[in-house]
Amino acid sequence: MRILLVCGVLSLAITGRVAAAEVRAAVFRIDYPTLAPISRFDLVPEDIGFAGARLADEDNQTTGQFLGNTFETDMVAVAPADADAAFDALLAQGHDKIVMIAAQQDLLRLADKAGDNVLVLNASAPDTALRDVECRANILHIPPSHAMKADAVAQFALWKRWPRWFLIHGSNPADRLLADAYRHAARKFGAKLVEEREFEDTGGSRRTDTGHVLVQRQIPVFTQDAADHDLVIAADESDVFAPYLGYHLWTPRPVMGSGGLRPVTFHAAHEAWGATQFQRRFEALTGRYIREEDYQAWLALRVIGEAVTRTGSADATTLRDYALSDEFELAAFKGVAVTFRPWNGQLRQPVLLYDGRITVSVSPQEGFLHQRSPLDTLGLDEPESTCAAFD
């Protein structure tokens, strides 16, 4: 893969299609207060996101050295209360290419502050509204949306002929938004929600010595007497109950969504399509396994690097226009090149279905067709999107 990339770069250099560029970018991460995760395996590394950015810098430099391009990335982590001041400082320093690891409300506010001449790459927020009614012309979206992930689950469930779903969602706003995505996916692909139940978040910690004892008593009773179903869909963005469902249901059924088989952008055990070499480079650089946020930050900066290579420019508007064009594509260790949807700035990409150890499957599934690309069967298609910012 790298040999082919270098050969392509050398070809561009020989034909004189690109010129040297000095590329300055920033990764801006807002660190929100959170509760401890259910499992110690899910403790968040201090360099989350930044580690992927470091690898992207190495990859961009490898490509850039043949063209004389240089890449420099500043990495900033702040508390929510300090976000506006720190973001203003980046803008004052002349940054016009900023990768954001932030929640929807902060992403929108800061992107609006940045203006149309700054390219913002969303590397974490999955909210479907960001690709729809709340879209912005200066934001490109790297991670799959809730809608894309829900559609990935729905396609696999229908391929397995599990059309009757029991939806269990959390009580927090983010959980309800995710539940909406699964309801939409069910309608879109012809599944039937035979029952829904809400699992209330009481604020208590289940990560205790007696947590499994309490869960072992609660979950079976909570799921008792559900309507006949093939599959349990968990919508638990808050990570309160979904990991416990698999072995505690009253009626044993497969679990998908926030527990059991989960839709993810990337994971540390993925080895297909050249990903093994990528995983080894990340682990050698960081001393740990990759997380989704790392991959998404890596991919965001690689979008910038690829656009710079092809256009010979470091201008944010030029890079954005190229990324949204039919000419842009990028290898992402997912079997097909990834591209952007020009109607809402969402990166088209396959979604991995992960059980905690292996890639069980990859959506879009065989047989789900689209006039443009099978990737557009995941998430908001052009007729569904109400985004007007990209017109």
C-alpha positions in Angstrom: 0.0 0.0 0.0 2.7 2.5 1.0 4.8 1.6 -2.1 1.9 2.3 -4.4 1.2 5.6 -2.6 4.9 6.8 -2.9 4.9 5.8 -6.6 1.8 8.0 -7.2 3.4 10.9 -5.4 6.6 10.6 -7.4 4.5 10.6 -10.6 2.8 13.9 -9.5 6.1 15.5 -8.7 7.6 14.5 -12.0 4.7 16.0 -14.0 4.9 19.2 -12.0 1.2 19.1 -11.0 1.8 20.0 -7.3 4.1 22.5 -5.5 5.6 22.5 -2.1 3.3 23.6 0.8 3.7 24.3 4.5 0.7 22.8 6.2 -0.3 23.8 9.7 -3.2 22.0 11.4 -4.5 21.6 14.9 -6.3 18.9 16.8 -8.6 20.5 19.4 -10.0 18.2 22.1 -12.5 19.2 24.8 -12.2 16.9 27.9 -15.6 16.5 29.4 -16.1 15.2 33.0 -17.3 11.6 32.8 -18.0 8.7 35.1 -15.7 5.8 35.2 -16.6 3.2 32.5 -18.2 -0.1 33.4 -14.9 -1.9 32.4 -11.3 -1.1 33.1 -10.6 -2.1 29.5 -12.6 1.1 28.6 -10.5 3.6 30.6 -9.7 6.5 28.3 -6.0 7.0 27.5 -4.6 10.5 28.2 -3.5 10.8 24.6 -6.8 9.7 23.1 -7.1 11.2 19.6 -3.7 12.8 19.8 -2.0 9.4 19.3 -3.8 8.9 16.0 -2.9 12.5 15.0 0.8 11.7 15.6 0.7 8.7 13.3 -1.1 10.8 10.7 1.7 13.4 10.8 4.2 10.6 10.2 2.2 9.3 7.2 1.7 12.8 5.8 5.4 13.6 6.2 6.3 10.3 4.4 4.3 11.5 1.5 5.2 15.1 1.7 9.0 14.7 1.7 8.9 13.8 -2.0 7.1 17.0 -2.9 8.7 19.3 -0.4 5.5 19.6 1.7 5.9 19.9 5.5 3.2 19.1 8.0 2.9 20.5 11.5 0.1 19.8 13.9 -0.6 21.5 17.2 -2.6 19.5 19.8 -4.7 21.2 22.4 -6.8 19.7 25.2 -9.0 21.9 27.3 -11.8 21.7 29.8 -15.2 22.8 28.5 -15.0 26.2 30.4 -11.8 27.0 28.6 -12.8 25.9 25.2 -13.7 29.3 23.7 -10.6 31.1 24.8 -8.3 28.3 23.6 -10.1 28.1 20.3 -9.8 31.9 19.8 -6.1 31.5 20.4 -5.8 29.0 17.6 -7.7 31.3 15.2 -5.4 34.2 16.3 -2.4 32.0 15.5 -3.7 31.6 11.9 -5.0 28.1 12.1 -7.5 27.4 9.4 -7.5 23.6 9.4 -8.8 22.3 12.8 -9.7 18.7 13.7 -12.3 18.8 16.5 -12.9 16.2 19.2 -15.9 17.7 20.9 -19.6 17.2 21.5 -22.2 18.6 19.1 -23.1 21.8 20.9 -19.4 22.9 21.3 -18.6 21.8 17.7 -21.3 23.9 16.3 -20.6 27.0 18.4 -16.9 27.0 17.6 -17.3 26.2 13.9 -19.7 29.1 13.7 -17.1 31.3 15.4 -14.4 30.1 13.0 -16.3 31.1 9.9 -16.4 29.8 6.3 -12.7 30.3 5.7 -11.7 27.7 8.3 -12.0 24.0 7.6 -13.3 22.1 10.6 -13.1 18.3 10.6 -15.4 16.6 13.1 -13.5 13.6 14.5 -15.9 12.5 17.2 -19.5 13.7 17.3 -21.9 11.1 15.8 -25.1 13.1 16.0 -27.2 12.7 12.8 -28.4 16.3 13.2 -24.9 17.6 12.4 -25.3 16.0 8.9 -28.9 17.3 8.6 -30.7 20.3 10.1 -27.6 21.4 12.0 -25.1 21.0 9.1 -22.5 23.7 8.5 -20.6 24.4 5.2 -17.3 24.5 7.0 -17.5 21.2 8.8 -16.6 17.8 7.3 -17.6 14.7 9.3 -15.2 11.9 9.7 -17.0 9.4 12.0 -20.1 7.5 10.9 -23.3 9.1 12.2 -25.8 7.4 14.5 -27.9 6.9 11.4 -25.0 5.2 9.5 -24.3 2.9 12.5 -27.9 2.0 13.0 -28.3 1.2 9.3 -25.2 -1.0 9.5 -26.8 -3.0 12.3 -30.1 -3.1 10.5 -28.6 -4.5 7.3 -26.8 -7.3 9.1 -29.9 -8.1 11.1 -32.0 -8.3 8.0 -29.3 -10.3 6.2 -29.5 -12.8 9.1 -33.3 -12.7 8.8 -33.9 -11.3 12.3 -36.7 -8.8 11.5 -38.4 -8.6 14.9 -36.6 -6.3 17.3 -36.9 -5.6 21.0 -35.5 -2.1 21.5 -34.1 -1.2 24.9 -32.9 2.4 25.3 -31.5 4.5 28.1 -33.1 7.4 29.7 -30.6 10.1 28.9 -31.0 12.5 25.9 -28.1 10.9 23.9 -29.7 7.4 24.4 -33.0 8.6 23.1 -31.4 10.2 20.0 -29.7 6.9 19.3 -33.0 5.0 19.8 -34.4 7.4 17.1 -31.7 6.2 14.7 -32.7 2.6 15.2 -36.4 3.4 14.8 -35.6 5.1 11.5 -33.4 2.1 10.4 -36.2 -0.3 11.2 -38.6 1.7 9.0 -36.0 2.1 6.2 -35.1 -1.6 5.9 -38.4 -3.2 6.9 -37.7 -4.5 10.4 -40.5 -4.4 13.0 -40.1 -3.0 16.5 -42.2 -5.4 18.5 -41.6 -3.7 21.8 -39.6 -0.8 23.4 -38.5 -0.4 27.0 -36.5 2.4 28.7 -33.8 1.5 31.2 -33.6 4.3 33.7 -30.2 5.6 34.6 -30.4 6.1 38.4 -26.9 7.5 38.6 -25.4 4.6 40.6 -22.2 2.9 39.7 -22.3 -0.7 38.5 -18.5 -0.9 38.5 -18.3 -2.4 42.0 -17.6 -5.7 43.6 -21.4 -6.3 43.9 -22.3 -4.8 40.5 -22.7 -8.1 38.7 -24.9 -9.5 41.5 -27.3 -6.6 41.2 -27.4 -6.8 37.4 -27.9 -10.6 37.5 -31.1 -9.9 39.5 -32.3 -6.8 37.6 -31.8 -7.4 33.9 -33.8 -10.7 33.7 -36.8 -9.1 35.5 -36.5 -6.0 33.4 -36.7 -8.0 30.1 -39.3 -10.5 31.2 -42.5 -11.0 29.2 -41.3 -9.1 26.1 -43.1 -9.6 22.9 -41.8 -12.4 20.7 -38.6 -11.1 19.1 -35.5 -12.3 17.1 -33.0 -9.7 18.3 -32.4 -7.2 21.1 -31.3 -3.7 20.0 -29.5 -1.7 22.7 -29.4 2.1 22.5 -27.2 3.1 25.4 -24.9 5.9 24.4 -24.3 6.5 28.1 -22.8 3.1 28.7 -25.1 2.2 31.6 -26.6 -1.2 30.9 -25.9 -2.5 27.4 -22.7 -4.5 28.1 -24.7 -6.5 30.7 -27.5 -7.6 28.4 -25.8 -10.5 26.6 -26.0 -13.1 29.4 -28.8 -11.7 31.5 -31.8 -11.5 29.2 -35.0 -13.3 30.3 -35.3 -14.8 26.8 -31.9 -15.5 25.3 -31.5 -13.6 22.1 -28.6 -12.0 20.1 -27.8 -8.4 21.2 -26.7 -5.7 18.8 -26.1 -2.0 19.0 -24.5 -0.6 22.2 -23.8 -4.1 23.5 -23.1 -7.5 22.0 -22.3 -6.9 18.3 -21.4 -3.2 18.0 -21.1 -0.9 14.9 -17.7 0.8 15.1 -15.5 3.0 12.8 -12.4 0.9 13.6 -11.0 -1.4 16.3 -7.7 -2.7 17.5 -8.2 -6.3 16.3 -9.1 -5.4 12.7 -6.6 -6.9 10.3 -8.2 -7.0 6.9 -7.2 -4.9 3.9 -3.7 -4.1 5.1 -4.8 -3.0 8.6 -2.3 -5.2 10.4 0.6 -3.1 9.3 -1.3 0.0 10.3 -2.1 -1.4 13.7 1.6 -2.4 14.3 2.8 1.1 13.4 0.3 2.7 15.8 1.2 0.3 18.6 5.0 0.9 18.1 4.4 4.6 18.2 2.1 4.7 21.3 2.6 1.5 23.2 -1.2 0.8 23.3 -4.0 -0.4 21.1 -5.9 2.0 18.8 -9.3 3.5 19.8 -12.0 4.8 17.5 -11.1 8.4 18.3 -7.5 7.8 17.4 -8.4 6.3 14.0 -10.8 9.2 13.3 -8.2 11.8 14.1 -5.7 9.9 11.9 -8.3 9.8 9.1 -9.1 13.6 9.5 -5.4 14.6 9.1 -4.9 12.1 6.3 -7.8 13.8 4.5 -5.9 17.1 4.8 -2.6 15.4 3.7 -4.2 13.8 0.6 -5.9 17.0 -0.4 -2.7 18.9 -0.1 -0.8 16.3 -2.1 -3.4 16.5 -4.9 -3.9 20.2 -5.0 -0.5 21.5 -4.0 -2.3 24.0 -1.8 -2.6 24.5 2.0 -5.5 26.9 1.6 -8.5 25.6 3.7 -11.1 26.5 1.1 -9.2 24.8 -1.7 -8.8 21.6 0.4 -12.5 21.6 1.4 -13.6 22.0 -2.2 -11.3 19.2 -3.4 -12.3 16.9 -0.6 -16.0 17.3 -1.6 -15.2 16.8 -5.3 -15.5 13.5 -7.3 -11.7 13.4 -7.6 -11.1 12.9 -3.9 -10.6 9.4 -2.5 -8.5 8.0 0.3 -7.4 4.5 1.4 -8.6 3.8 4.9 -8.0 0.0 5.5 -11.6 -0.7 4.9 -11.6 -2.5 1.6 -12.8 0.5 -0.5 -11.6 4.1 -0.9 -13.5 6.5 1.3 -15.1 9.7 -0.1 -17.3 12.6 1.0 -20.9 13.1 0.4 -21.2 16.5 -1.3 -24.7 17.2 0.1 -23.7 17.1 3.8 -19.9 16.7 4.2 -20.2 13.1 5.6 -17.4 10.7 4.9 -18.7 7.6 3.1 -17.2 4.5 4.6 -18.0 0.9 5.6 -18.9 0.3 9.2 -17.3 -2.6 11.1 -19.5 -4.9 13.3 -17.3 -5.9 16.2 -18.0 -8.3 19.1 -15.1 -7.3 21.3 -12.6 -9.6 19.7 -13.0 -9.8 16.0 -14.7 -8.1 13.0 -17.8 -10.3 12.6 -19.0 -8.5 9.5 -18.8 -5.3 7.6 -21.8 -3.2 6.3 -23.0 -2.4 3.8 -24.1 -6.0 3.4 -24.3 -7.9 0.2 -27.6 -7.3 -1.6 -28.2 -3.7 -0.4 -27.8 -1.7 -3.6 -27.7 1.9 -4.4 -27.6 3.8 -7.8 -24.5 5.7 -6.7 -22.6 3.6 -4.2 -23.6 0.8 -1.7 -22.0 3.0 0.9 -24.9 5.5 0.5 -27.3 2.8 1.9 -25.8 3.8 5.3 -27.0 7.0 6.8 -28.8 10.0 5.2 -29.0 9.7 1.5 -29.3 12.9 -0.6 -33.1 12.8 -0.8 -33.4 12.3 3.0 -31.0 15.1 4.0 -32.4 18.5 4.7 -28.9 20.0 4.8 -28.9 23.2 2.7 -25.4 24.5 3.6 -23.7 22.6 0.8 -26.1 23.7 -2.0 
